[in-house]
Amino acid sequence: MKDLLNRFYKNQGSLYKVLLCIASTILIVYLFPKSGKFQFDFQQNKPWQYDNLYAPVDFAILKDKEELEEEQATARENVIPYFTYNQETVDEVKAAYNNQFNTVFTDSIFRDKLDVLKEYGENILTGFYEYGVISEMSNLEVEGPVYLRRGNEVEETVFDKLTGTDEISALINRKVSNGKYPDATNRFKELFFDVVQPNVLFDEKLTDKETQAELSKISPTRGIVSKGSRIVAKGEIVEEGTYQMLNSLKAEYESKSWTDSKYNWVIFGYVLLVSVALTMLLLFIRNYRELVFENNTKVTFIFFNVILMVFITTIVVKYDANYVYVVPLCILPLVLKAFFDARLGMFTHVITVLLLGFIVPNTSEYMFLQIIAGIVTILTVSELYKRANLFISVGQITFIYILAYFAFHIIHEGTVENLNLDTMWIFVLCGLATLFVQPLIYAYEKIFGLVSDLSLLELSDTNGKLLKELANKAPGTFHHSLNVANLAEAAANEIGANAMLVRVGALYHDIGKMPNPTDFVENQSTGINTHEDLSPRESADIIIDHVINGIEIARKRNLPDRVIDFIRTHHGTSTVYFFYKKAQEQDENVNIEDYQYPGPLPFSKETAILMMSDSVEAASKSLKNPTSILIDSFVEKIINKQMDEGQFLNANITFKEIQLIKKVLKSKLNNIYHLRIEYPE
């Protein structure tokens, strides 16, 4: 049992990555569409690239969207609207008319003919309400026949027979002014204005029901393709009719009901393909980015970004596939390049694009555009912490999108006409969305504890709290660190290493000297050497402990692990040679391991550069009369000694790169120690 637990403990990292790969596969497959994917990729007005295609089953030819919309519009226009006639309102109006008539007609000139006028007005009122009064004439665009519902009976009439409230005044003028009683016109207007109320309302519910009934009669298909009949021949141009048949076959294939058996096979196929893709990504990280592979947080971060891009793209495709290019997929290689390197970013981008090929339309076109855009992103974006660089690169990415889309349009259509400018704007939106990468990188740093060049730029500020403290407590060490930073940065630029990272590492590599700064020669400004009263072993321990102290201070001040790595490795397993030789003078059998730094050895180009720059800069202070020949000689001597001790065995650095670093260090030191003319006193 104990052996089993020990084995589990030793392999828990590998087990975690396997579980991560399985969980990511399940999540991505869950996001994918669950129907089978149509096995043919086709486009209108392009040649059919496959063998002759025959109908596997009987299926109906679907009408295209424009044709259906046209038929639906015609059906809506032909629907006769319904109006409801309210008899109760008519009764109320007549009652109000009888009540108010005598109040309105009070003049003496009407006294002898009140009964006649009242009857005359009742006839006019009856005419108004023969088909009803409606108040919404100006709001309704109705012409021709309408259905008028009176209780349970419906009669067909024409809309013009309905009287609008805005027409009452004109009708009174026409009937009364030109009739027997022109002098009563104004009185009738006053009376009808008070009592006439609309009694006909548009019956929206019944009209909509009739409209839906008419729309339901429209068939979404036109014609049948019989099983076994040829749909398209190899090399034949996919014209409009053929294109519609192919789309109908695709819809039939994707919408048919799947049995549990078929559904499970589809899921199994997706699982196989996705798991293979993610396994390839994991193997790439293991074989070519071993340090990343050993860090579970970093591996989780990479897989999280892949899943995030699949999730966002799936949501957009489900909403409207026409907006698939709005998703700023180029953020993925940008983020991974910021935290890791360009090669890992590009490989992960390609794997993600391959996965997205399952869910996007026009798969080949999409994959070409996204892979090209990813390559441009990797090639153009450098020094992401410089804002101008990001804007320039986003402009280049957007231009490549538009250029590639333009090329595809020419290939498909054979002309530049009918170019869809809306798609161009989608690419512009994609470019603008890519600018979100900077706040996203900041969020990732806080969530996953990673370090980007943006954070390194902040750490390189010598006005920072920790570096100010170093300058105050150990000014000699601070000056030494600045010199080392300049040398290391120049060397990193020469061989293409991360110059910003190595500069920050150099600035902080000796912070462990702050607790006891006067124990180090560069801070002994008074001329008093604290090591004179100590044994060689005690002095060596003090010198060696500055590495351990530096790591402790760095962790307390929350410096990133990438920076702490420089503190741990900047002396490797080298020997405190001065005190070792001094101890040998007292005892020839002294153990050299007691005078060696605990390591580890530098494990990257950047940490190797710092070791060389630190040793060379510190040793250069001992040169009394530096000359070009002397500087070249001691640089060769120091770095060759480090190579002989195997200090760079774990660093991914070549002999050629070491020679280039030597050249840069010689040049820089010669510039620092160049001879000046002697000024007269």
ChimeraX attribute file (.defattr): number of C-alpha atoms within 10 A of each C-alpha:
attribute: neighborCount
match mode: 1-to-1
recipient: residues
	/A:1	6
	/A:2	7
	/A:3	8
	/A:4	9
	/A:5	10
	/A:6	11
	/A:7	11
	/A:8	13
	/A:9	11
	/A:10	11
	/A:11	11
	/A:12	12
	/A:13	14
	/A:14	14
	/A:15	13
	/A:16	13
	/A:17	18
	/A:18	14
	/A:19	11
	/A:20	18
	/A:21	22
	/A:22	16
	/A:23	13
	/A:24	20
	/A:25	23
	/A:26	16
	/A:27	14
	/A:28	21
	/A:29	21
	/A:30	14
	/A:31	17
	/A:32	17
	/A:33	16
	/A:34	15
	/A:35	16
	/A:36	18
	/A:37	13
	/A:38	12
	/A:39	8
	/A:40	10
	/A:41	13
	/A:42	17
	/A:43	15
	/A:44	17
	/A:45	17
	/A:46	17
	/A:47	17
	/A:48	20
	/A:49	14
	/A:50	14
	/A:51	10
	/A:52	13
	/A:53	15
	/A:54	15
	/A:55	17
	/A:56	13
	/A:57	14
	/A:58	14
	/A:59	19
	/A:60	17
	/A:61	22
	/A:62	22
	/A:63	18
	/A:64	16
	/A:65	9
	/A:66	9
	/A:67	12
	/A:68	16
	/A:69	12
	/A:70	10
	/A:71	15
	/A:72	19
	/A:73	12
	/A:74	12
	/A:75	18
	/A:76	17
	/A:77	12
	/A:78	11
	/A:79	18
	/A:80	17
	/A:81	23
	/A:82	23
	/A:83	22
	/A:84	19
	/A:85	24
	/A:86	17
	/A:87	15
	/A:88	9
	/A:89	17
	/A:90	22
	/A:91	11
	/A:92	13
	/A:93	21
	/A:94	16
	/A:95	12
	/A:96	16
	/A:97	20
	/A:98	13
	/A:99	12
	/A:100	15
	/A:101	18
	/A:102	13
	/A:103	10
	/A:104	12
	/A:105	18
	/A:106	12
	/A:107	10
	/A:108	8
	/A:109	11
	/A:110	14
	/A:111	12
	/A:112	9
	/A:113	10
	/A:114	15
	/A:115	11
	/A:116	11
	/A:117	19
	/A:118	17
	/A:119	11
	/A:120	14
	/A:121	19
	/A:122	15
	/A:123	12
	/A:124	18
	/A:125	18
	/A:126	13
	/A:127	12
	/A:128	20
	/A:129	23
	/A:130	13
	/A:131	20
	/A:132	25
	/A:133	26
	/A:134	22
	/A:135	19
	/A:136	15
	/A:137	17
	/A:138	10
	/A:139	7
	/A:140	9
	/A:141	7
	/A:142	15
	/A:143	11
	/A:144	10
	/A:145	16
	/A:146	20
	/A:147	20
	/A:148	25
	/A:149	17
	/A:150	15
	/A:151	10
	/A:152	5
	/A:153	8
	/A:154	14
	/A:155	10
	/A:156	12
	/A:157	14
	/A:158	14
	/A:159	18
	/A:160	14
	/A:161	14
	/A:162	20
	/A:163	22
	/A:164	18
	/A:165	17
	/A:166	14
	/A:167	13
	/A:168	16
	/A:169	16
	/A:170	10
	/A:171	15
	/A:172	19
	/A:173	16
	/A:174	12
	/A:175	14
	/A:176	20
	/A:177	15
	/A:178	11
	/A:179	11
	/A:180	11
	/A:181	12
	/A:182	13
	/A:183	13
	/A:184	15
	/A:185	19
	/A:186	15
	/A:187	15
	/A:188	22
	/A:189	17
	/A:190	12
	/A:191	19
	/A:192	22
	/A:193	13
	/A:194	13
	/A:195	16
	/A:196	21
	/A:197	18
	/A:198	19
	/A:199	19
	/A:200	25
	/A:201	17
	/A:202	18
	/A:203	16
	/A:204	13
	/A:205	10
	/A:206	14
	/A:207	18
	/A:208	15
	/A:209	11
	/A:210	17
	/A:211	19
	/A:212	15
	/A:213	13
	/A:214	15
	/A:215	17
	/A:216	12
	/A:217	10
	/A:218	12
	/A:219	11
	/A:220	15
	/A:221	14
	/A:222	11
	/A:223	10
	/A:224	12
	/A:225	20
	/A:226	15
	/A:227	12
	/A:228	12
	/A:229	13
	/A:230	13
	/A:231	18
	/A:232	22
	/A:233	16
	/A:234	12
	/A:235	13
	/A:236	15
	/A:237	17
	/A:238	21
	/A:239	14
	/A:240	12
	/A:241	13
	/A:242	17
	/A:243	19
	/A:244	17
	/A:245	22
	/A:246	24
	/A:247	18
	/A:248	20
	/A:249	23
	/A:250	15
	/A:251	15
	/A:252	18
	/A:253	18
	/A:254	16
	/A:255	11
	/A:256	10
	/A:257	11
	/A:258	15
	/A:259	9
	/A:260	9
	/A:261	8
	/A:262	13
	/A:263	15
	/A:264	13
	/A:265	13
	/A:266	17
	/A:267	18
	/A:268	12
	/A:269	14
	/A:270	23
	/A:271	18
	/A:272	12
	/A:273	16
	/A:274	23
	/A:275	20
	/A:276	14
	/A:277	18
	/A:278	22
	/A:279	17
	/A:280	15
	/A:281	20
	/A:282	20
	/A:283	13
	/A:284	16
	/A:285	19
	/A:286	15
	/A:287	10
	/A:288	12
	/A:289	16
	/A:290	12
	/A:291	13
	/A:292	15
	/A:293	21
	/A:294	15
	/A:295	11
	/A:296	15
	/A:297	13
	/A:298	18
	/A:299	18
	/A:300	18
	/A:301	15
	/A:302	21
	/A:303	18
	/A:304	14
	/A:305	19
	/A:306	22
	/A:307	18
	/A:308	14
	/A:309	20
	/A:310	21
	/A:311	17
	/A:312	15
	/A:313	24
	/A:314	21
	/A:315	13
	/A:316	17
	/A:317	16
	/A:318	12
	/A:319	11
	/A:320	10
	/A:321	15
	/A:322	13
	/A:323	15
	/A:324	23
	/A:325	24
	/A:326	20
	/A:327	19
	/A:328	22
	/A:329	26
	/A:330	27
	/A:331	26
	/A:332	24
	/A:333	28
	/A:334	27
	/A:335	22
	/A:336	23
	/A:337	22
	/A:338	24
	/A:339	19
	/A:340	18
	/A:341	16
	/A:342	21
	/A:343	15
	/A:344	18
	/A:345	25
	/A:346	23
	/A:347	16
	/A:348	26
	/A:349	26
	/A:350	20
	/A:351	17
	/A:352	26
	/A:353	23
	/A:354	18
	/A:355	23
	/A:356	21
	/A:357	15
	/A:358	15
	/A:359	18
	/A:360	22
	/A:361	15
	/A:362	12
	/A:363	17
	/A:364	11
	/A:365	14
	/A:366	18
	/A:367	19
	/A:368	13
	/A:369	20
	/A:370	22
	/A:371	20
	/A:372	15
	/A:373	22
	/A:374	25
	/A:375	18
	/A:376	17
	/A:377	25
	/A:378	20
	/A:379	12
	/A:380	16
	/A:381	22
	/A:382	16
	/A:383	15
	/A:384	20
	/A:385	17
	/A:386	13
	/A:387	11
	/A:388	11
	/A:389	15
	/A:390	22
	/A:391	17
	/A:392	12
	/A:393	22
	/A:394	24
	/A:395	15
	/A:396	18
	/A:397	26
	/A:398	21
	/A:399	17
	/A:400	18
	/A:401	22
	/A:402	19
	/A:403	14
	/A:404	16
	/A:405	20
	/A:406	16
	/A:407	12
	/A:408	14
	/A:409	17
	/A:410	14
	/A:411	13
	/A:412	14
	/A:413	14
	/A:414	12
	/A:415	10
	/A:416	12
	/A:417	9
	/A:418	8
	/A:419	14
	/A:420	12
	/A:421	8
	/A:422	9
	/A:423	16
	/A:424	19
	/A:425	14
	/A:426	20
	/A:427	24
	/A:428	21
	/A:429	16
	/A:430	24
	/A:431	27
	/A:432	16
	/A:433	17
	/A:434	24
	/A:435	17
	/A:436	12
	/A:437	19
	/A:438	19
	/A:439	10
	/A:440	12
	/A:441	23
	/A:442	15
	/A:443	13
	/A:444	17
	/A:445	16
	/A:446	10
	/A:447	10
	/A:448	12
	/A:449	12
	/A:450	21
	/A:451	22
	/A:452	22
	/A:453	20
	/A:454	19
	/A:455	16
	/A:456	20
	/A:457	15
	/A:458	13
	/A:459	24
	/A:460	19
	/A:461	13
	/A:462	16
	/A:463	12
	/A:464	11
	/A:465	12
	/A:466	17
	/A:467	19
	/A:468	15
	/A:469	15
	/A:470	25
	/A:471	19
	/A:472	12
	/A:473	19
	/A:474	24
	/A:475	18
	/A:476	20
	/A:477	23
	/A:478	26
	/A:479	16
	/A:480	19
	/A:481	27
	/A:482	18
	/A:483	20
	/A:484	28
	/A:485	26
	/A:486	18
	/A:487	28
	/A:488	32
	/A:489	24
	/A:490	20
	/A:491	28
	/A:492	24
	/A:493	14
	/A:494	15
	/A:495	17
	/A:496	10
	/A:497	17
	/A:498	16
	/A:499	21
	/A:500	23
	/A:501	25
	/A:502	29
	/A:503	28
	/A:504	25
	/A:505	28
	/A:506	32
	/A:507	28
	/A:508	25
	/A:509	31
	/A:510	24
	/A:511	28
	/A:512	23
	/A:513	25
	/A:514	23
	/A:515	15
	/A:516	13
	/A:517	20
	/A:518	20
	/A:519	18
	/A:520	20
	/A:521	15
	/A:522	17
	/A:523	19
	/A:524	15
	/A:525	11
	/A:526	7
	/A:527	8
	/A:528	11
	/A:529	13
	/A:530	13
	/A:531	17
	/A:532	9
	/A:533	9
	/A:534	10
	/A:535	13
	/A:536	21
	/A:537	17
	/A:538	14
	/A:539	22
	/A:540	23
	/A:541	17
	/A:542	16
	/A:543	18
	/A:544	20
	/A:545	16
	/A:546	23
	/A:547	25
	/A:548	16
	/A:549	18
	/A:550	22
	/A:551	24
	/A:552	15
	/A:553	18
	/A:554	21
	/A:555	13
	/A:556	9
	/A:557	11
	/A:558	10
	/A:559	16
	/A:560	16
	/A:561	15
	/A:562	17
	/A:563	24
	/A:564	20
	/A:565	18
	/A:566	31
	/A:567	28
	/A:568	22
	/A:569	24
	/A:570	28
	/A:571	29
	/A:572	25
	/A:573	20
	/A:574	19
	/A:575	19
	/A:576	21
	/A:577	13
	/A:578	12
	/A:579	20
	/A:580	21
	/A:581	16
	/A:582	13
	/A:583	20
	/A:584	14
	/A:585	11
	/A:586	10
	/A:587	10
	/A:588	9
	/A:589	9
	/A:590	15
	/A:591	12
	/A:592	14
	/A:593	12
	/A:594	15
	/A:595	26
	/A:596	19
	/A:597	24
	/A:598	19
	/A:599	15
	/A:600	15
	/A:601	23
	/A:602	26
	/A:603	20
	/A:604	19
	/A:605	22
	/A:606	26
	/A:607	29
	/A:608	28
	/A:609	30
	/A:610	29
	/A:611	25
	/A:612	25
	/A:613	27
	/A:614	24
	/A:615	17
	/A:616	24
	/A:617	18
	/A:618	14
	/A:619	13
	/A:620	16
	/A:621	11
	/A:622	9
	/A:623	12
	/A:624	7
	/A:625	9
	/A:626	17
	/A:627	15
	/A:628	15
	/A:629	10
	/A:630	12
	/A:631	21
	/A:632	18
	/A:633	12
	/A:634	16
	/A:635	23
	/A:636	16
	/A:637	12
	/A:638	14
	/A:639	21
	/A:640	15
	/A:641	13
	/A:642	18
	/A:643	13
	/A:644	9
	/A:645	14
	/A:646	14
	/A:647	23
	/A:648	23
	/A:649	14
	/A:650	14
	/A:651	16
	/A:652	12
	/A:653	17
	/A:654	11
	/A:655	9
	/A:656	10
	/A:657	17
	/A:658	21
	/A:659	14
	/A:660	16
	/A:661	24
	/A:662	22
	/A:663	16
	/A:664	19
	/A:665	25
	/A:666	22
	/A:667	15
	/A:668	16
	/A:669	21
	/A:670	18
	/A:671	11
	/A:672	10
	/A:673	15
	/A:674	11
	/A:675	12
	/A:676	6
	/A:677	5
	/A:678	6
	/A:679	5
	/A:680	4
	/A:681	3
